[in-house]
Amino acid sequence: MATKGNPGDNRNNKGPMSIFIVVGLCGFFYILGLWQRSGFGKGDSIAVEITKHTDCSVLSDLNYETHHDSDAGTPDDLDEQVKEFKPCDDHFIDYTPCHDQARAMTFPRENMNYRERHCPPDEEKLHCLIAAPKGYATPFPWPKSRDYVPYANAPYKSLTVEKAVQNWIQYEGNVFRFPGGGTQFPQGADAYINELAAVIPLDNGMVRTALDTGCGVASWGAYLFKKNVIAMSIAPRDSHEAQVQFALERGVPAIIGVLGTIMLPFPSGAFDMAHCSRCLIPWGANGGLYMKEVDRVLRPGGYWILSGPPINWRNSYRAWQRPEDELEEEQKQIEDTAKLLCWEKKHEKGEIAIWRKALNNDECEQDSQPTICESTNSDDVWYKKMENCVTPAKPSGSWKPFPERLKVVPSRITSGSVPGVSTEVFQEDVRLWKKHVNAYKRVNKIIDSGRYRNVMDMNAGLGSFAAAIDSPKLWVMNVVPTIAEKANLGVIFERGLIGIYHDWCEAFSTYPRTYDLIHANGLFTLYKNQCNAEDILLEMDRILRPEGAVIFRDQVGVLKQVKRIAKGMRWNTKMVDHEDGPLISEKVLYAVKQYWVAGNNTTSSE
């Protein structure tokens, strides 16, 4: 029976096959580098960098022979024919399966239902590869990407006309330029954020996570990075063509979403701050339903900013071209709901108002008591209808500043709110992921280079991968699968990271080609009996940029199945041993998506 001995015990047992595999690996990266240097590769030629930095003396210690054939996956059959996936029709270039415009129009418009997630049934799912548009280029590195986006990547000019006077976006030659303006801050996001910082502690790390509803092209979130604040920007796919796509091309966290009839895909008490800048959300309507949903996802002591109508309606109703009595009633409804929620108004000047949620219920003196939600699990929100009730605040420890809160044990764990996770388990998770990420960096040495801005962890656990890879050059979308432990996402937010609930049997709420690096730890084992691995991989291909990278960590049998499917998807792959040695059944599969564009079915060509 095999035992988990010293990883170095087998290092001297290298036969001809081991040498052949090492030579093959170096040759793999060399050929990939030659392909890039030929002029066919685009952007910054990821394969060239990997070729330059791959340390074959390190890779020679890795044994690629399979030491475990667990029943977690399909045994590797070299004779089995690889299924080749064809390109989708070119009109699917910006296809968003669960936010398809044609399908949306078949749903009721009441309460924005038609702008919510409506995914295709299995028989309507695409089984092809979404192409990049002709001329597609790797985005500029951060922070230049905040201000410039290649026109070919999102060739939509409508906002340059519609929002011309508001400084949202300008078209200049072969790029879009983003001056940093917005409907409520035409003088620029910096000046607007500095005005907010006079009331909200944005400079000391106490406010770290933010939610921007109706974000436009996400300039508010883009400029908050200067304050080390990370914002989750949400906007529907509507007449403002590609606003979320522009946000992600700029390197700003964003999802397609809307306040409609279902709960937001975030845990309760997640965000330190929420924001609406002329977002056109009817906050006072339906008994303050949407304010109550913001209250649910806002931490005790968190801030809500409302900028634009109806604030300061007495002086602005003419410019807004709206009746005085309508605006007055709208503001009254908002003020009444804020009192019901025990929010204290901290500031109102011009068209900006700021409220703060009570730190605890003892601070609250109310004339009338709100209806309290009866649900025992306020984190169980996936496709759940919004309820017109108030979610009780969860007990929380002292509010730690960032980056300290990234490293300390979250109060949700110390209070026992996360099943099966103790302080010791959390600390071991942190240690383990530091080791894993260090191993990743030894193989892909450009992880820290700024090449990867938008990173996704598809099965984020407690967020320790994101914590280990944390850098001003990148951000991580931490996804907690709906079939995993839901309490984990609250821990992730408490650490000063952002994330979302999602079911990987469905498409993610984003545009194609919006992530540079995707990490999938144990994902295919988790979903083994839930849905088709092929569908998950095709969705990964949709959201991954050309020349983007994927790191899979899973059981060897599972990864061999993944590798076989990926072979037909125009991905280059290589499987390596666990960093603790070849006797560990868990392996790591690295993949790079090849560059190819619409109108040409061959890779790496114009």
C-alpha positions as CSV (number, residue, x, y, z in Angstrom):
1,M,0.0,0.0,0.0
2,A,1.4,3.4,-1.0
3,T,2.1,5.9,1.8
4,K,2.5,9.6,1.8
5,G,6.2,9.7,2.4
6,N,8.8,12.4,1.9
7,P,8.1,14.1,-1.5
8,G,11.7,13.7,-2.3
9,D,11.8,9.9,-1.7
10,N,11.2,9.1,-5.4
11,R,13.3,11.7,-6.9
12,N,16.1,9.4,-7.8
13,N,13.8,6.9,-9.5
14,K,13.7,8.9,-12.8
15,G,13.7,6.6,-15.8
16,P,13.7,7.5,-19.4
17,M,10.0,8.3,-19.3
18,S,10.6,11.0,-16.7
19,I,13.3,12.6,-18.8
20,F,11.2,12.4,-21.9
21,I,8.3,14.2,-20.1
22,V,10.6,17.0,-18.8
23,V,12.0,17.5,-22.2
24,G,8.5,17.5,-23.6
25,L,7.3,20.1,-21.1
26,C,10.2,22.5,-22.0
27,G,9.5,21.9,-25.7
28,F,5.8,22.6,-25.1
29,F,6.6,26.1,-23.7
30,Y,9.3,26.7,-26.4
31,I,7.0,25.9,-29.3
32,L,4.3,28.0,-27.7
33,G,6.7,30.9,-27.4
34,L,7.8,30.5,-31.1
35,W,4.1,30.6,-32.1
36,Q,3.7,33.9,-30.2
37,R,6.8,35.4,-31.6
38,S,5.6,34.6,-35.1
39,G,3.3,37.6,-35.0
40,F,0.1,35.6,-34.7
41,G,-0.2,35.9,-30.9
42,K,-1.8,39.1,-29.6
43,G,-1.5,41.4,-26.6
44,D,1.5,40.8,-24.4
45,S,2.1,37.3,-25.6
46,I,1.7,35.3,-22.4
47,A,3.4,32.2,-23.8
48,V,6.6,34.1,-24.5
49,E,6.7,35.2,-20.8
50,I,6.0,31.6,-19.6
51,T,8.7,30.3,-22.0
52,K,11.2,32.9,-20.7
53,H,10.5,32.2,-17.0
54,T,9.8,28.5,-16.9
55,D,12.5,27.0,-14.7
56,C,13.2,23.6,-16.2
57,S,15.3,22.7,-13.1
58,V,12.2,23.1,-11.0
59,L,9.9,21.3,-13.5
60,S,12.4,18.4,-13.8
61,D,11.5,17.5,-10.2
62,L,7.9,17.0,-11.1
63,N,6.8,13.5,-12.0
64,Y,3.9,13.5,-14.5
65,E,3.3,9.8,-14.3
66,T,-0.1,9.0,-12.8
67,H,0.2,7.4,-9.3
68,H,-3.5,7.4,-8.5
69,D,-6.4,6.5,-10.7
70,S,-9.2,7.3,-8.3
71,D,-12.8,6.8,-9.2
72,A,-13.4,10.5,-9.0
73,G,-13.1,10.8,-12.8
74,T,-12.8,8.9,-16.0
75,P,-9.6,6.9,-16.6
76,D,-7.4,8.4,-19.2
77,D,-7.9,6.5,-22.5
78,L,-5.3,7.7,-25.1
79,D,-7.3,6.0,-27.8
80,E,-10.5,7.9,-27.1
81,Q,-11.2,10.5,-29.8
82,V,-11.1,14.1,-28.6
83,K,-14.3,16.1,-29.3
84,E,-13.5,19.2,-31.2
85,F,-15.7,22.2,-30.4
86,K,-16.5,24.5,-33.4
87,P,-16.8,28.3,-33.2
88,C,-20.3,29.7,-32.6
89,D,-21.7,32.0,-35.2
90,D,-20.2,35.4,-35.1
91,H,-23.4,37.1,-33.9
92,F,-22.8,35.4,-30.5
93,I,-19.6,37.4,-29.9
94,D,-21.1,39.2,-26.9
95,Y,-23.6,36.4,-25.9
96,T,-24.7,36.5,-22.3
97,P,-26.8,33.3,-21.9
98,C,-28.7,34.2,-18.8
99,H,-29.2,37.8,-19.9
100,D,-30.1,37.3,-23.5
101,Q,-32.0,40.3,-24.8
102,A,-34.4,38.3,-27.0
103,R,-35.3,36.0,-24.1
104,A,-35.6,38.9,-21.6
105,M,-38.3,40.5,-23.7
106,T,-40.6,37.5,-23.1
107,F,-40.7,38.1,-19.3
108,P,-42.8,40.7,-17.4
109,R,-41.4,44.2,-17.2
110,E,-43.0,44.8,-13.8
111,N,-40.3,45.4,-11.1
112,M,-37.6,44.8,-13.7
113,N,-38.3,41.0,-13.8
114,Y,-37.3,40.9,-17.4
115,R,-33.8,42.2,-16.6
116,E,-33.1,39.5,-14.1
117,R,-31.4,36.2,-14.8
118,H,-33.3,34.0,-17.2
119,C,-31.1,31.1,-18.3
120,P,-31.7,28.9,-21.4
121,P,-32.9,25.3,-20.8
122,D,-30.4,22.5,-21.5
123,E,-31.7,21.9,-25.0
124,E,-31.0,25.6,-26.0
125,K,-27.5,25.8,-24.5
126,L,-24.7,26.5,-27.0
127,H,-22.1,23.8,-27.4
128,C,-19.6,25.9,-29.3
129,L,-16.9,28.4,-28.6
130,I,-17.6,32.1,-28.4
131,A,-15.2,34.0,-30.7
132,A,-13.4,37.2,-29.9
133,P,-14.1,40.1,-32.3
134,K,-11.7,40.8,-35.1
135,G,-8.8,42.9,-33.9
136,Y,-9.2,41.9,-30.2
137,A,-6.3,43.0,-28.1
138,T,-5.1,42.2,-24.6
139,P,-6.4,45.0,-22.3
140,F,-3.9,47.6,-21.1
141,P,-2.3,46.9,-17.7
142,W,-3.7,48.6,-14.6
143,P,-3.9,51.5,-14.0
144,K,-3.8,52.5,-17.7
145,S,-6.8,50.2,-18.3
146,R,-8.9,52.4,-16.0
147,D,-8.7,55.2,-18.6
148,Y,-8.3,53.4,-21.9
149,V,-10.0,50.3,-23.5
150,P,-9.2,49.0,-27.1
151,Y,-12.1,49.9,-29.3
152,A,-12.1,46.4,-30.9
153,N,-12.7,44.7,-27.6
154,A,-16.1,46.4,-27.1
155,P,-17.0,48.2,-30.4
156,Y,-20.0,50.1,-29.2
157,K,-20.2,53.9,-29.5
158,S,-23.7,54.7,-28.4
159,L,-22.6,55.8,-24.9
160,T,-20.1,58.2,-26.4
161,V,-23.1,60.1,-27.9
162,E,-25.7,59.6,-25.2
163,K,-23.4,60.5,-22.3
164,A,-21.1,63.0,-24.2
165,V,-21.8,65.9,-21.8
166,Q,-21.4,63.8,-18.7
167,N,-17.8,62.7,-19.3
168,W,-18.6,59.0,-19.2
169,I,-16.7,57.8,-22.2
170,Q,-15.0,59.2,-25.4
171,Y,-14.0,57.6,-28.6
172,E,-10.4,58.5,-29.7
173,G,-9.0,56.7,-32.7
174,N,-8.7,53.0,-31.9
175,V,-9.4,53.3,-28.1
176,F,-12.2,54.5,-25.8
177,R,-11.1,57.0,-23.2
178,F,-12.8,57.2,-19.8
179,P,-12.3,60.7,-18.3
180,G,-13.7,59.6,-14.9
181,G,-16.9,61.5,-15.1
182,G,-20.4,60.5,-14.3
183,T,-24.0,61.8,-14.4
184,Q,-23.6,63.1,-10.8
185,F,-19.9,63.9,-11.0
186,P,-19.2,65.5,-14.4
187,Q,-16.1,67.1,-12.8
188,G,-14.6,63.7,-12.2
189,A,-14.9,60.8,-9.7
190,D,-11.9,62.0,-7.7
191,A,-13.6,65.2,-6.6
192,Y,-16.9,63.3,-5.9
193,I,-15.1,60.6,-3.8
194,N,-13.2,63.3,-1.8
195,E,-16.5,64.9,-1.0
196,L,-17.8,61.6,0.3
197,A,-14.6,61.1,2.3
198,A,-15.4,64.2,4.3
199,V,-18.2,62.1,5.9
200,I,-17.2,58.5,5.4
201,P,-13.8,57.1,6.6
202,L,-12.4,56.1,3.2
203,D,-8.8,56.8,4.0
204,N,-8.1,54.6,7.0
205,G,-9.1,51.1,5.8
206,M,-12.3,51.1,7.9
207,V,-14.4,51.1,4.7
208,R,-13.1,48.4,2.3
209,T,-16.0,46.8,0.4
210,A,-18.7,48.7,-1.5
211,L,-21.7,48.0,-3.6
212,D,-22.5,50.3,-6.6
213,T,-26.1,49.8,-7.9
214,G,-26.7,51.1,-11.4
215,C,-23.0,51.6,-11.9
216,G,-22.8,52.9,-15.5
217,V,-19.2,52.3,-16.7
218,A,-18.1,51.9,-13.1
219,S,-15.9,55.1,-12.8
220,W,-16.9,55.4,-9.1
221,G,-15.5,51.9,-8.4
222,A,-12.5,52.5,-10.7
223,Y,-11.4,55.5,-8.7
224,L,-12.1,54.0,-5.3
225,F,-9.1,51.8,-5.8
226,K,-7.0,54.8,-5.0
227,K,-8.5,54.6,-1.5
228,N,-7.9,50.8,-1.3
229,V,-11.7,50.3,-1.5
230,I,-13.0,47.6,-3.8
231,A,-16.5,48.0,-5.2
232,M,-18.8,45.4,-6.7
233,S,-20.6,47.3,-9.5
234,I,-23.9,46.0,-10.9
235,A,-26.0,47.2,-13.8
236,P,-28.5,45.5,-16.1
237,R,-27.9,44.6,-19.7
238,D,-30.2,47.3,-21.2
239,S,-30.2,50.2,-23.6
240,H,-26.9,51.4,-22.1
241,E,-25.1,49.0,-24.3
242,A,-22.1,47.2,-22.8
243,Q,-21.7,49.3,-19.6
244,V,-20.7,46.2,-17.5
245,Q,-18.5,45.0,-20.3
246,F,-16.7,48.4,-20.3
247,A,-16.3,48.2,-16.5
248,L,-14.6,44.8,-16.8
249,E,-12.5,45.8,-19.7
250,R,-11.3,48.7,-17.5
251,G,-10.3,46.2,-14.8
252,V,-13.1,47.0,-12.4
253,P,-15.2,44.3,-10.6
254,A,-18.7,44.2,-12.1
255,I,-21.6,41.9,-12.8
256,I,-24.8,42.1,-14.9
257,G,-27.5,42.5,-12.3
258,V,-30.5,44.5,-11.2
259,L,-32.7,45.2,-8.2
260,G,-35.8,43.5,-9.3
261,T,-37.8,40.7,-7.7
262,I,-35.1,38.3,-6.5
263,M,-32.6,38.9,-3.7
264,L,-29.1,40.0,-4.6
265,P,-26.5,37.2,-4.7
266,F,-24.6,38.3,-1.7
267,P,-24.8,37.3,2.0
268,S,-26.3,39.5,4.7
269,G,-24.0,42.0,6.4
270,A,-21.5,41.9,3.5
271,F,-20.7,45.5,2.4
272,D,-19.2,48.4,4.3
273,M,-20.9,50.9,1.9
274,A,-23.5,51.0,-0.8
275,H,-24.0,53.6,-3.4
276,C,-26.5,54.9,-6.0
277,S,-25.6,57.7,-8.3
278,R,-28.7,58.6,-10.3
279,C,-29.3,54.9,-10.7
280,L,-33.0,55.3,-11.4
281,I,-34.0,52.7,-8.8
282,P,-37.4,53.5,-7.2
283,W,-36.1,53.3,-3.6
284,G,-39.3,54.4,-1.9
285,A,-41.6,52.2,-3.9
286,N,-43.1,48.9,-2.8
287,G,-42.9,49.8,0.8
288,G,-39.1,50.5,0.6
289,L,-38.4,46.9,-0.7
290,Y,-35.1,47.8,-2.3
291,M,-33.9,49.8,0.6
292,K,-34.6,46.8,2.8
293,E,-32.5,44.6,0.5
294,V,-29.6,47.1,0.7
295,D,-30.0,47.0,4.5
296,R,-29.7,43.2,4.3
297,V,-26.4,43.3,2.5
298,L,-25.0,46.3,4.5
299,R,-22.9,45.7,7.5
300,P,-24.0,47.2,10.9
301,G,-22.4,50.6,10.8
302,G,-22.3,50.7,7.0
303,Y,-23.1,53.7,4.9
304,W,-25.6,54.2,2.1
305,I,-25.1,57.1,-0.4
306,L,-27.9,58.4,-2.6
307,S,-26.8,60.9,-5.2
308,G,-29.3,62.5,-7.5
309,P,-33.1,62.5,-7.6
310,P,-35.0,63.1,-5.4
311,I,-32.3,64.6,-3.2
312,N,-32.5,68.4,-3.2
313,W,-35.6,68.3,-5.4
314,R,-36.7,71.8,-4.5
315,N,-33.7,73.2,-6.4
316,S,-33.5,70.6,-9.1
317,Y,-37.0,69.6,-10.2
318,R,-36.9,71.9,-13.2
319,A,-33.6,70.5,-14.5
320,W,-34.9,67.0,-13.9
321,Q,-38.2,67.9,-15.7
322,R,-40.2,66.2,-13.0
323,P,-43.2,67.4,-11.0
324,E,-42.5,68.8,-7.5
325,D,-45.1,66.8,-5.7
326,E,-43.9,63.6,-7.2
327,L,-40.3,64.2,-6.1
328,E,-41.4,65.4,-2.7
329,E,-43.4,62.2,-2.1
330,E,-40.5,60.1,-3.3
331,Q,-38.1,61.7,-0.9
332,K,-40.6,61.3,2.0
333,Q,-40.9,57.6,1.3
334,I,-37.1,57.2,1.4
335,E,-36.8,59.2,4.6
336,D,-39.6,57.2,6.2
337,T,-38.0,53.9,5.2
338,A,-34.6,55.0,6.5
339,K,-36.1,55.7,9.9
340,L,-37.8,52.3,9.9
341,L,-34.4,50.7,9.2
342,C,-32.8,52.7,11.9
343,W,-30.5,54.5,9.5
344,E,-29.2,57.9,10.7
345,K,-28.8,60.6,8.1
346,K,-25.2,61.9,8.5
347,H,-25.1,64.3,5.6
348,E,-27.1,66.1,2.9
349,K,-25.6,68.7,0.7
350,G,-26.6,69.5,-2.8
351,E,-27.8,66.3,-4.5
352,I,-25.9,64.0,-2.1
353,A,-27.3,62.4,1.0
354,I,-25.6,59.8,3.2
355,W,-27.1,57.5,5.9
356,R,-25.4,55.2,8.3
357,K,-26.9,51.9,9.5
358,A,-27.0,51.4,13.2
359,L,-24.2,49.4,14.8
360,N,-26.7,47.5,16.8
361,N,-30.4,47.4,17.5
362,D,-29.9,49.1,20.9
363,E,-29.1,52.3,19.2
364,C,-32.5,52.4,17.5
365,E,-35.4,54.4,18.7
366,Q,-38.4,53.9,16.3
367,D,-41.9,55.1,16.3
368,S,-43.1,51.9,14.6
369,Q,-41.5,48.5,14.5
370,P,-40.7,46.9,11.1
371,T,-41.7,43.5,10.0
372,I,-38.8,41.1,10.8
373,C,-38.0,38.4,8.2
374,E,-38.8,34.9,9.4
375,S,-36.1,33.1,7.4
376,T,-33.5,31.4,9.6
377,N,-30.8,31.6,6.9
378,S,-30.5,35.1,5.4
379,D,-27.6,33.8,3.2
380,D,-29.8,31.4,1.3
381,V,-30.6,33.9,-1.4
382,W,-30.1,32.2,-4.8
383,Y,-33.3,32.8,-6.9
384,K,-35.2,33.6,-3.7
385,K,-37.9,36.3,-3.9
386,M,-37.3,39.5,-2.1
387,E,-39.5,39.9,1.0
388,N,-40.8,43.1,2.4
389,C,-39.2,42.7,5.8
390,V,-36.1,43.6,7.7
391,T,-33.3,41.1,8.1
392,P,-32.0,41.0,11.7
393,A,-28.3,42.0,11.8
394,K,-25.9,39.2,12.6
395,P,-23.7,39.7,15.7
396,S,-20.2,40.8,14.6
397,G,-17.0,41.6,16.2
398,S,-15.1,44.9,16.1
399,W,-14.8,46.4,12.7
400,K,-11.2,45.8,11.6
401,P,-9.4,48.1,9.1
402,F,-8.0,46.7,5.9
403,P,-5.5,45.0,5.3
404,E,-5.5,43.9,9.0
405,R,-8.9,42.2,8.4
406,L,-7.5,40.1,5.6
407,K,-5.3,38.2,8.1
408,V,-7.2,38.1,11.4
409,V,-9.7,35.3,12.2
410,P,-13.2,36.6,11.1
411,S,-15.8,37.0,13.9
412,R,-18.1,34.8,11.9
413,I,-15.7,32.0,12.6
414,T,-14.9,32.8,16.2
415,S,-18.6,33.1,17.0
416,G,-19.2,29.6,15.5
417,S,-21.4,30.8,12.7
418,V,-19.6,28.8,10.0
419,P,-20.3,25.0,10.4
420,G,-17.2,23.0,10.8
421,V,-14.7,25.9,10.7
422,S,-12.8,26.7,13.8
423,T,-10.0,29.2,14.4
424,E,-7.5,26.4,13.8
425,V,-9.1,25.2,10.6
426,F,-9.1,28.8,9.3
427,Q,-5.4,29.3,10.1
428,E,-4.5,26.0,8.5
429,D,-6.5,27.0,5.4
430,V,-4.5,30.3,5.2
431,R,-1.2,28.4,5.5
432,L,-2.2,25.8,2.9
433,W,-3.2,28.4,0.3
434,K,0.0,30.4,0.8
435,K,1.9,27.2,-0.1
436,H,-0.4,26.4,-3.1
437,V,-0.1,30.0,-4.5
438,N,3.7,29.9,-4.1
439,A,3.7,26.6,-6.1
440,Y,1.6,28.3,-8.8
441,K,4.0,31.2,-9.1
442,R,6.9,28.8,-9.6
443,V,5.2,27.5,-12.7
444,N,3.5,30.6,-14.0
445,K,5.9,33.4,-13.0
446,I,3.9,36.2,-14.5
447,I,1.1,35.9,-11.9
448,D,2.6,38.9,-10.1
449,S,3.5,40.9,-13.2
450,G,0.2,42.7,-13.8
451,R,-0.7,40.6,-16.8
452,Y,-3.7,39.2,-14.8
453,R,-6.0,42.0,-13.6
454,N,-9.4,40.3,-13.4
455,V,-9.1,37.0,-11.5
456,M,-11.9,34.5,-10.6
457,D,-11.9,31.8,-8.0
458,M,-14.7,29.5,-9.0
459,N,-14.9,27.6,-5.7
460,A,-13.5,30.1,-3.2
461,G,-13.9,28.4,0.1
462,L,-12.9,30.8,2.8
463,G,-11.2,33.2,0.3
464,S,-7.6,32.1,1.2
465,F,-6.5,31.8,-2.4
466,A,-7.5,35.5,-3.0
467,A,-5.8,36.5,0.3
468,A,-2.6,34.7,-0.7
469,I,-2.5,36.3,-4.2
470,D,-3.6,39.7,-3.0
471,S,-1.9,42.6,-4.9
472,P,-2.8,46.1,-6.0
473,K,-2.3,44.8,-9.5
474,L,-5.3,42.5,-9.4
475,W,-8.6,41.7,-7.8
476,V,-10.4,38.4,-7.3
477,M,-14.1,37.5,-7.8
478,N,-14.6,34.9,-5.1
479,V,-17.4,32.6,-6.2
480,V,-19.1,30.4,-3.6
481,P,-21.1,27.7,-5.4
482,T,-24.7,27.5,-4.2
483,I,-24.2,23.8,-3.4
484,A,-21.2,24.6,-1.2
485,E,-21.2,26.0,2.4
486,K,-23.0,29.4,2.0
487,A,-21.7,30.8,5.2
488,N,-18.2,31.0,3.6
489,L,-19.1,34.0,1.5
490,G,-19.8,36.1,4.6
491,V,-16.3,35.2,5.8
492,I,-14.8,36.3,2.5
493,F,-16.5,39.7,2.8
494,E,-15.4,40.1,6.4
495,R,-11.8,39.6,5.2
496,G,-12.2,42.6,3.0
497,L,-12.6,40.6,-0.2
498,I,-15.6,40.5,-2.6
499,G,-17.5,37.6,-4.0
500,I,-20.9,36.2,-5.1
501,Y,-23.1,33.1,-4.9
502,H,-23.4,31.2,-8.2
503,D,-24.5,27.8,-9.5
504,W,-22.0,26.6,-12.1
505,C,-24.7,24.6,-13.8
506,E,-25.7,27.9,-15.3
507,A,-23.8,30.8,-17.0
508,F,-22.2,33.5,-15.0
509,S,-23.6,37.0,-15.1
510,T,-20.9,38.5,-17.2
511,Y,-19.9,39.2,-20.8
512,P,-17.5,37.0,-22.8
513,R,-13.8,37.5,-22.4
514,T,-13.9,39.3,-19.0
515,Y,-11.4,37.4,-16.9
516,D,-7.7,37.0,-17.3
517,L,-7.0,34.2,-14.8
518,I,-9.5,31.6,-13.5
519,H,-8.8,29.3,-10.6
520,A,-10.9,26.1,-10.1
521,N,-10.2,24.2,-6.9
522,G,-12.2,20.9,-6.5
523,L,-14.9,22.4,-8.7
524,F,-15.4,19.4,-11.0
525,T,-15.5,17.0,-8.0
526,L,-18.1,19.2,-6.4
527,Y,-20.3,19.3,-9.5
528,K,-19.6,15.6,-10.5
529,N,-23.3,14.6,-10.1
530,Q,-24.8,18.0,-10.6
531,C,-24.3,18.9,-14.3
532,N,-22.1,18.2,-17.3
533,A,-18.4,19.1,-17.0
534,E,-18.4,20.0,-20.7
535,D,-21.0,22.8,-20.0
536,I,-18.9,24.2,-17.2
537,L,-15.7,24.2,-19.3
538,L,-17.5,25.9,-22.2
539,E,-18.7,28.6,-19.8
540,M,-15.1,29.0,-18.5
541,D,-14.0,29.4,-22.2
542,R,-16.7,32.0,-22.7
543,I,-15.6,34.3,-19.9
544,L,-11.8,33.8,-20.3
545,R,-9.9,36.2,-22.4
546,P,-7.8,35.0,-25.4
547,E,-4.4,34.0,-24.0
548,G,-5.9,33.9,-20.5
549,A,-4.9,31.2,-18.1
550,V,-6.7,28.6,-15.9
551,I,-5.4,26.7,-12.9
552,F,-7.3,23.5,-12.0
553,R,-6.7,21.7,-8.8
554,D,-8.5,18.4,-8.3
555,Q,-8.2,14.6,-8.2
556,V,-6.1,13.2,-11.0
557,G,-9.0,11.2,-12.6
558,V,-11.2,14.3,-12.7
559,L,-8.4,16.4,-14.3
560,K,-7.7,13.8,-17.0
561,Q,-11.4,14.2,-18.0
562,V,-11.1,18.0,-17.9
563,K,-7.9,17.8,-20.0
564,R,-9.5,15.7,-22.6
565,I,-12.4,18.1,-23.0
566,A,-10.0,21.1,-23.0
567,K,-8.0,19.6,-25.8
568,G,-11.0,20.2,-28.1
569,M,-11.4,23.8,-26.9
570,R,-8.2,25.3,-28.3
571,W,-6.5,25.3,-25.0
572,N,-2.9,24.3,-24.3
573,T,-2.7,22.2,-21.1
574,K,-0.1,20.6,-18.9
575,M,-0.7,18.5,-15.7
576,V,1.8,18.6,-12.9
577,D,2.0,16.9,-9.5
578,H,0.9,18.3,-6.2
579,E,3.7,20.4,-4.6
580,D,4.1,17.7,-1.9
581,G,5.0,15.1,-4.5
582,P,3.7,12.5,-6.9
583,L,2.1,10.2,-4.4
584,I,-0.6,12.8,-3.7
585,S,-3.7,12.0,-5.7
586,E,-4.6,15.7,-6.1
587,K,-2.9,17.2,-9.2
588,V,-2.7,20.6,-10.8
589,L,-3.7,21.3,-14.5
590,Y,-2.5,24.5,-16.1
591,A,-4.2,25.8,-19.2
592,V,-3.7,28.7,-21.7
593,K,-6.5,29.7,-24.1
594,Q,-5.2,30.2,-27.6
595,Y,-5.8,33.4,-29.5
596,W,-8.4,33.3,-32.3
597,V,-11.0,35.7,-33.6
598,A,-14.4,35.7,-35.4
599,G,-14.5,35.0,-39.1
600,N,-11.6,32.6,-39.1
601,N,-11.9,29.1,-37.7
602,T,-8.2,28.6,-37.3
603,T,-6.3,29.7,-34.1
604,S,-3.7,32.4,-34.0
605,S,-4.7,34.1,-37.3
606,E,-6.0,37.4,-38.5
